[in-house]
Amino acid sequence: MTDVTITLDPSSRIGAVPRRLFGGFVEHLGRHIYDGIHEPGHPSADADGFRQDVIELVRELGVSTIRYPGGNFVSGYRWEDGVGPREDRPTRLDLAWHSIETNEVGLHEFSTWLEKVGSDLMLAVNLGTRGIEEAVDLLEYANVPGGTTLSERRRDNGRDEPFAVEMWCLGNEMDGPWQLGHLDADSYGRLASRTAHAMKLVDPAITTVACGSSSRDMDTFGTWERTVLGHAYDNVDYLSCHAYYEERDGDRAAFLASGEHMARFIDEIIVAADHVKALKRSDKTIQISFDEWNVWYMNRPAPGSFSGTAVDEFAHAPRLLEDQYTVLDGVVFGSLLITLLRHCDRVTSASLAQLVNVIAPIMTEPGGPAWRQTTFYPFALTSRLARGVALRVPVSSGTFSAAKLGEVADVDAVATWDQDAGAASVFVVNRALDGSRDVSVDVSGLGAVAVEEAHLLADGDLDAANTLDDPERVSTVALEGATVADGILTFTLPAVSWAAVSLTLS
């Protein structure tokens, strides 16, 4: 008998797979912008100073919408610093990451880069040290076609057509005491509501994202959401949430259960948002923007990285938060993607934090190569293969015990089905540490199918990683033995592994 059975039923729909689910996040932090995406002296740099090797990798990653310019950075940012002639732009202290910001790359330059990688812009406004007026000014500069002082200033700065930014974040992690200008829930909820209202008077077509909890572990979690939405429900469209995961104290079982932690976090946010909806008797449903998520070793920083305490001196583009990801990290990362897909009826936007060098799937060396980390592969494959609608797939498997979470299923899965394209995909993670699992997937409800491609992320060494010296040590390989017979897809998953199987329908 097989160890795991999964049933794929095209009528068991979660919702359409939103392309924004495969978003990213770029912050002025460490070597993300400078030496990461922008290095004018690099051999691959184009006429705008952007590394073309990085552009190619970001395209391969398949990132849809990119949130910018922060992150903690945005709470002290003056957007005007990043527009106009570069020689006139000021150099500032960045208090969020104790760095020096030259403003060489700003709104225009970043938008140019987005056009090169094929991604859309998602802007965050500063509600830490600034407020409604500055947010409205930025929106006018970015989205009004012309005829006003700020829109004409944009045109004078070389952008005749508006940036047409549709999605706007109302600050960042405003519940966090680490945040410059952080607020209590009541104060932030009132500010977010007034800011969103004013911005929609400028451009009614935009969508706005209010800050939810920075973590499920925040003391204010739940009450923050209810209070903020109590003020802002009518004027905002999304509530954000952030979560980072890491292996702690060698507890790999708990780390492998991170997807379950994320799922409970999402479910609790939905309850809080819908509670306010009921109280207001509203017809509108607040969506969730999971606009920061990743594996991040905050409690085990890499040597020389920023761990939350000030460094001795302000520096330009220091090496901060440059985590090196292992096979284990990549498998957990893949499981988080499965969780996001399983909640895509409410999580309709998400941003992988971040993209280059800073807790990133892509790493670079100044003057040298760029390479893929282990987390690159699940994201790129899921972004490419997850199309149509997401399907809820019942899984029958064993369980294991995870700290603070109780019994968690060995195997988790989700599927997508694109009827028009005649394609389906199954994404599966084996979280068991104790051995392989034979998997049987009933795909008979799809009709006649065949395996188009099958990919596996696994390795006998869970600590294996890609590095500057060995950039291709880890990659996905073909999932051998994935076959369909009599309406049943079968394959074997090694211990601690993630897989994606694409099917063609006839």
WOFENJO-V523460 format. One record per backbone hydrogen bond with DSSP energy under -1.0 kcal/mol. NH is the residue of the N-H (numbers start at 1). CO is the residue of the C=O. Records with the same first field share a line. If there is no record, write none. Layout:
NH: CO  CO
This chain:
4: 438
5: 396
6: 440
7: 394
8: 442
12: 9
13: 11
14: 390
17: 388
21: 18
22: 19
23: 350
24: 65
26: 67
28: 69
29: 27
32: 29
35: 38
37: 32
38: 33
39: 49
42: 39
45: 42
46: 50
49: 46
51: 37
52: 44
55: 51
56: 52
57: 53
58: 54
59: 55
60: 56
61: 57
62: 58
64: 22
66: 120
67: 24
68: 122
74: 71
75: 72
76: 73
77: 74
81: 78
82: 79
83: 80
88: 85
89: 86
92: 101
94: 99
99: 94
100: 315
101: 92
110: 106
111: 107
112: 108
113: 109
114: 110
115: 111
116: 112
117: 113
118: 114
119: 114
120: 64
122: 66
123: 167
124: 68
125: 169
135: 131
136: 132
137: 133
138: 134
139: 135
140: 136
141: 137
142: 138
143: 139
144: 140
152: 148
153: 149
154: 150
155: 151
156: 152
157: 153
158: 155
159: 154
163: 142
168: 207
169: 123
170: 209
171: 169
176: 173
179: 176
182: 179
183: 174
188: 184
189: 185
190: 186
191: 187
192: 188
193: 189
194: 190
195: 191
196: 192
197: 193
198: 194
199: 195
200: 196
203: 199
206: 203
207: 166
209: 168
210: 238
218: 215
221: 218
223: 221
224: 220
226: 222
227: 223
228: 224
229: 225
230: 226
231: 227
232: 228
233: 229
235: 232
236: 232
237: 208
238: 208
239: 287
240: 210
241: 289
242: 213
243: 292
245: 294
251: 248
252: 250
255: 251
256: 252
257: 253
258: 255
260: 257
261: 257
262: 258
263: 259
264: 260
265: 261
266: 262
267: 263
268: 264
269: 265
270: 266
271: 267
272: 268
273: 269
274: 270
275: 271
276: 272
277: 273
278: 274
279: 275
280: 276
282: 277
287: 237
288: 346
289: 239
290: 349
291: 289
294: 243
296: 245
298: 296
305: 302
320: 318
323: 321
327: 464
328: 462
330: 326
331: 327
332: 328
333: 329
334: 330
335: 331
336: 332
337: 333
338: 334
339: 335
340: 336
341: 337
342: 338
343: 340
344: 341
346: 343
347: 343
348: 346
349: 288
350: 20
351: 290
352: 23
353: 293
357: 362
358: 356
359: 321
362: 355
363: 371
365: 369
368: 365
371: 363
373: 361
376: 373
379: 375
380: 376
381: 377
382: 378
383: 379
384: 380
385: 381
386: 382
387: 385
389: 417
390: 15
391: 415
392: 12
396: 5
400: 408
402: 406
405: 402
406: 402
408: 400
410: 398
412: 429
414: 427
415: 391
416: 425
417: 389
418: 423
422: 418
423: 418
424: 503
425: 416
426: 501
427: 414
428: 499
429: 412
430: 497
431: 410
437: 493
439: 491
440: 4
441: 489
442: 6
443: 487
446: 443
447: 444
450: 504
452: 502
453: 502
455: 500
456: 477
457: 498
464: 461
467: 470
473: 470
477: 456
479: 454
480: 478
482: 479
483: 490
485: 488
488: 485
489: 441
490: 483
491: 439
493: 437
496: 432
497: 430
498: 457
499: 428
500: 455
501: 426
502: 453
503: 424
504: 450
505: 422
506: 448
